[in-house]
Amino acid sequence: MIKEFTKGIVKENPVLVLALGLCPALATSTTAYNGIGMGIAASFVLVMSNIIVSAIKKTVPSRIRIPIFITVIATFVTIVKLVMAGYTPGLSKQLGIFIPLIVVNCIILGRAEAFASKNGILKSALDGLGMGLGFAIVLFVVGSIREILGSGTITLGFPMLFGPVNVSVFGSGYNPALLMILPPGGFLTLGLFMWLKQLVMKENG
C-alpha cells in the first residue's frame, strides 16, 4: 500500500518524471504561497475524484466513462473554487482561471482513467494523495526559487490557516532578477529541476 503513496512523490512524480500538468505548474508557481495553494487544490480534487471513480467503476458503462469522470472531477473543482473564493479571495484571484482548469488537468483525468478505474478505493485514495503531494512539492519548490530570485522575498503561509506572510531573504540591497517571475524563468527553473531529478535517478541506478 505504501508504494501507491510514495511513487507519486519521487519515482513517478507527475511533473518531473511524467511531464504532466506543466501548464499550471509554470503559470501558478510565481510565488511559494501560490504554489502551496494550487498544490492543495489539485491534491484535494485528485484524492476525492479517485475515491469516487473507484467506487463507481463497476456501474459506469465503458463507452461513457470519460464524460462521467470529467463530471466527477468538475464537481470537486467547483467545491474548491467556491471555498477558495469565500475563504482565501486573494489567493483565488491570483490563481484565477487555473482553478477551473483543474477539470481538464491531465494528471487528474489520467489517474482516474489509468488507476482509479482499475483499483480499489484505498489504493486509489493513496495514489491520488501521493500524486497530489508530488505535484504540490514541485510547485512549492519552483515557486520558492522563482520568488526568492525574482523579488528577493518569499511568501509563506497555509491557505485558510495562516498567512500569507512576506519574508525578505536578501534585504533591501538585493537587485532582483525579474526574469525569474516571468514565464521564461518558470521554464528555466522547472527545466533545471527536471534535469536534476533525472541526474539523481541515474546516479541511484
C-alpha positions as CSV (number, residue, x, y, z in Angstrom):
1,M,0.0,0.0,0.0
2,I,2.8,2.4,0.9
3,K,4.2,2.1,-2.6
4,E,1.0,3.6,-4.1
5,F,1.5,6.7,-2.0
6,T,5.3,7.2,-2.4
7,K,5.5,6.6,-6.2
8,G,3.9,9.9,-7.0
9,I,6.3,11.8,-4.8
10,V,9.6,10.6,-6.4
11,K,9.6,7.7,-8.8
12,E,6.6,8.7,-10.8
13,N,6.3,12.4,-10.0
14,P,3.6,13.8,-12.3
15,V,5.6,16.9,-13.2
16,L,9.3,15.9,-13.0
17,V,9.0,12.3,-14.4
18,L,5.7,12.1,-16.3
19,A,5.8,15.7,-17.5
20,L,2.1,16.2,-16.8
21,G,0.4,19.3,-15.6
22,L,3.1,21.6,-16.9
23,C,0.8,24.5,-17.8
24,P,-0.5,25.1,-14.2
25,A,3.0,24.2,-12.8
26,L,4.6,27.0,-14.8
27,A,1.8,29.6,-14.6
28,T,0.9,29.4,-10.9
29,S,4.4,28.8,-9.4
30,T,5.3,32.5,-9.3
31,T,5.4,32.5,-5.5
32,A,5.7,29.9,-2.8
33,Y,2.3,30.7,-1.5
34,N,0.6,30.3,-4.9
35,G,2.4,27.0,-5.3
36,I,1.1,25.8,-2.0
37,G,-2.5,26.9,-2.8
38,M,-2.6,25.3,-6.2
39,G,-1.0,22.1,-4.9
40,I,-3.6,21.8,-2.1
41,A,-6.4,22.4,-4.5
42,A,-5.2,19.9,-7.0
43,S,-4.5,17.3,-4.3
44,F,-8.0,17.6,-2.9
45,V,-9.5,17.1,-6.3
46,L,-7.2,14.2,-7.1
47,V,-7.9,12.3,-3.9
48,M,-11.7,12.8,-4.0
49,S,-12.1,12.1,-7.7
50,N,-10.0,8.9,-7.4
51,I,-12.2,7.7,-4.5
52,I,-15.5,8.4,-6.3
53,V,-14.2,6.9,-9.7
54,S,-13.0,3.8,-7.9
55,A,-16.3,3.5,-6.0
56,I,-18.5,3.7,-9.2
57,K,-16.1,1.9,-11.6
58,K,-18.3,-1.2,-11.9
59,T,-21.5,0.7,-12.6
60,V,-20.2,3.1,-15.3
61,P,-20.5,1.8,-18.9
62,S,-17.2,1.8,-20.6
63,R,-18.3,3.9,-23.6
64,I,-19.3,6.9,-21.4
65,R,-16.7,6.6,-18.7
66,I,-14.7,9.7,-19.7
67,P,-17.6,12.1,-19.5
68,I,-18.6,10.6,-16.2
69,F,-15.1,11.0,-14.9
70,I,-14.9,14.6,-16.0
71,T,-18.3,15.3,-14.3
72,V,-16.9,13.9,-11.1
73,I,-13.8,16.0,-11.3
74,A,-15.7,19.1,-12.2
75,T,-17.9,18.7,-9.1
76,F,-14.9,18.7,-6.7
77,V,-13.3,21.6,-8.7
78,T,-16.4,23.6,-8.2
79,I,-16.3,22.9,-4.4
80,V,-12.6,24.0,-4.3
81,K,-13.4,27.2,-6.3
82,L,-16.3,28.2,-4.0
83,V,-14.3,27.5,-0.8
84,M,-11.3,29.4,-2.1
85,A,-13.4,32.4,-3.2
86,G,-15.1,32.5,0.2
87,Y,-12.1,32.0,2.5
88,T,-9.0,32.9,0.5
89,P,-10.2,35.5,-2.0
90,G,-6.7,36.9,-2.6
91,L,-5.3,33.5,-3.5
92,S,-8.3,32.7,-5.6
93,K,-7.8,35.9,-7.6
94,Q,-4.1,35.1,-8.0
95,L,-4.7,31.6,-9.3
96,G,-7.6,32.8,-11.5
97,I,-8.6,30.6,-14.4
98,F,-6.2,27.9,-13.4
99,I,-8.5,26.7,-10.6
100,P,-11.4,25.9,-13.1
101,L,-8.9,24.4,-15.5
102,I,-8.1,21.7,-12.9
103,V,-11.1,20.0,-14.5
104,V,-9.0,19.2,-17.6
105,N,-5.7,18.7,-15.8
106,C,-4.2,15.6,-17.4
107,I,-2.8,14.4,-14.1
108,I,-6.2,14.1,-12.5
109,L,-8.1,12.7,-15.5
110,G,-5.1,10.4,-16.2
111,R,-5.1,8.9,-12.7
112,A,-8.9,8.5,-12.8
113,E,-8.6,6.6,-16.1
114,A,-5.4,4.7,-15.6
115,F,-5.5,3.9,-11.9
116,A,-8.7,4.6,-10.0
117,S,-11.0,2.9,-12.6
118,K,-9.0,-0.3,-12.2
119,N,-8.2,-0.4,-8.4
120,G,-9.9,-0.4,-5.0
121,I,-10.9,2.7,-3.1
122,L,-8.0,2.7,-0.6
123,K,-5.3,2.2,-3.2
124,S,-6.9,4.9,-5.4
125,A,-7.0,7.4,-2.4
126,L,-3.3,6.7,-1.7
127,D,-2.4,7.1,-5.3
128,G,-4.3,10.4,-5.5
129,L,-2.7,11.7,-2.3
130,G,0.8,10.7,-3.4
131,M,0.4,12.2,-6.9
132,G,-1.1,15.4,-5.4
133,L,1.7,15.7,-2.9
134,G,4.3,15.2,-5.6
135,F,2.7,17.9,-7.7
136,A,2.4,20.3,-4.7
137,I,6.1,19.8,-3.7
138,V,7.2,20.7,-7.2
139,L,5.0,23.8,-7.3
140,F,6.2,24.9,-3.8
141,V,9.9,24.4,-4.6
142,V,9.7,26.0,-8.1
143,G,7.6,28.9,-6.7
144,S,10.1,29.5,-3.8
145,I,13.1,29.6,-6.1
146,R,11.4,31.9,-8.6
147,E,10.1,34.3,-5.9
148,I,13.4,34.4,-4.0
149,L,15.5,35.2,-7.1
150,G,12.8,37.3,-8.8
151,S,11.9,39.5,-5.9
152,G,14.2,38.8,-3.0
153,T,11.4,37.7,-0.8
154,I,9.4,34.5,0.0
155,T,5.7,34.5,0.7
156,L,4.8,31.7,3.2
157,G,1.5,30.5,4.6
158,F,-1.1,27.8,4.5
159,P,-4.4,28.7,2.9
160,M,-7.3,29.1,5.4
161,L,-5.0,28.6,8.4
162,F,-2.4,31.4,8.3
163,G,-0.6,33.8,6.0
164,P,0.4,34.8,3.6
165,V,3.5,36.3,5.3
166,N,6.1,38.0,3.1
167,V,9.6,37.5,4.3
168,S,12.7,39.3,3.0
169,V,15.5,36.9,2.1
170,F,18.3,39.1,0.8
171,G,17.5,42.5,2.3
172,S,16.7,45.9,0.7
173,G,20.0,46.0,-1.3
174,Y,19.2,43.0,-3.4
175,N,18.8,43.6,-7.2
176,P,16.1,41.1,-8.2
177,A,16.3,39.0,-11.3
178,L,12.9,39.9,-12.7
179,L,13.2,37.3,-15.4
180,M,12.6,34.6,-12.8
181,I,9.0,35.7,-12.1
182,L,8.2,35.8,-15.8
183,P,7.3,32.8,-18.0
184,P,10.9,32.2,-19.2
185,G,12.0,32.0,-15.5
186,G,9.4,29.3,-14.9
187,F,10.6,27.3,-17.9
188,L,14.3,27.7,-16.7
189,T,13.6,26.7,-13.1
190,L,11.4,23.7,-13.9
191,G,13.8,22.5,-16.6
192,L,16.7,22.6,-14.2
193,F,14.6,20.8,-11.6
194,M,13.7,18.1,-14.1
195,W,17.3,17.7,-15.1
196,L,18.4,17.4,-11.5
197,K,15.8,14.8,-10.8
198,Q,16.8,12.7,-13.8
199,L,20.5,13.0,-12.8
200,V,19.8,11.8,-9.2
201,M,17.7,8.9,-10.5
202,K,20.5,7.9,-12.9
203,E,23.1,8.1,-10.1
204,N,21.0,5.9,-7.9
205,G,20.6,3.3,-10.6
